[in-house]
Amino acid sequence: MSPFIGNREYFASIPCIPFEGKTSRNPLSFKFYDKNKKILGKTLEQHLRFAVCYWHSFCGGGRDPFGDDTRVFPWETYPDAVDNAKGKLDAAFEFITKLGVPYYCFHDRDIAPAGNTVAESERNLKTLVGLAKERQKATGVQLLWGTANLFSHPRYMNGAATNPDFRVVTHAAAQVRAAIDATIELGGQNYVFWGGREGYTMLLNTDMKRELENMGQFLRLARDYARSCGFKGAFLIEPKPMEPSKHQYDVDAATVIGFLRAQGLEKDFKLNIEANHATLAGHSFAHDLQVAADAGLLGSVDANRGDPQNGWDTDQFPTDIYQTTEAMMVILQSGGLTTGGLNFDAKVRRNSTDPEDLFLAHIGGIDAFARGLEIAVKLIEESPIIAMRKSRYGSFEQGDGLKFSRGEFKLEQLANLAGSNEDLPSVSGKQELIENIINQYL
């Protein structure tokens, strides 16, 4: 992939990032991600399907609740917001092509500024989508998924699809319609819903049943519209327990799956699992991946991590090899990523202010998942872990255990077998051995 350079080179000091192997001392190189290396009949690029997120990478200047931006973007130099968005688009494609990953993701308001009216907002988005389409054609970079920002504007302070004011729901519909149109125009492989404010802050003033029904109705309308326009991809719901809402309706993977089934949406919708959101829900990243995979609803992944010493969504780049290995074991055993990918929904730290820091952060995350993939393959193919897990449930593969699994017992028949199963021996789960085996492969 040749680097894209627009009217101005924004990362002039950064070359295309090469693969140089783990002995390299060049920080601007991949140590483990050789995108053309084949494993299990697919290249690393095909397995991992990396994407750069537009919002953190090109919109987030380091602002936090206690301080202003620490990074000044060189493309934000024009008096007109649309001109700034055009410069940002060129910077994004320069970065993505120099990094050498195949996909990107965006919210509507990341790529194009909101206007003073619905019509002006839609014109801005169409303008930038037209330019993005040209950049995609010139570079080969593709859109993994698009979405609408239904949480930043003050009108969404009480939610979007779940808002108690119907007039706000109409604004949400306008944004989603335009974002779906943009995603289709750019060949996006998925469309994501993140209910950042679809929840409540006080139960006593909330009709939860109505809000959940309204959300289901809204999602059905969005699905039907997209399908009528020819969209063939997956719709994705991204779980998160809280923040910004006190209690969000998409708390975790299991909750979302229950909601989708209750609303009859499970045939069109899958889950976009984010590591930091899973840990905020009190789970591990691998846990929510497994829950989604077991339901046949694992769609895509937002690759990041949280800080265990913070109680909020820190969106750090994933560098924990143990975590990426566990994640890739689940993903591989579920059949791999199909239309989904590994989107770096992560941001450089507030005090990381050099342009190269954005490259270094992505390089670290990419290498961590590449290494995790290779270790996961070896653990699945060479280690005894998979066989140990299967053996642990061996009593359900034969005799009365197999009959139980097949539904051939009544409760009283099952209970009557207890008398012949007195004096049960303790059977170790061998957790320490499994942990030691994983460390051996790491």
Disulfide bonds with the S-S distance in Angstrom:
none
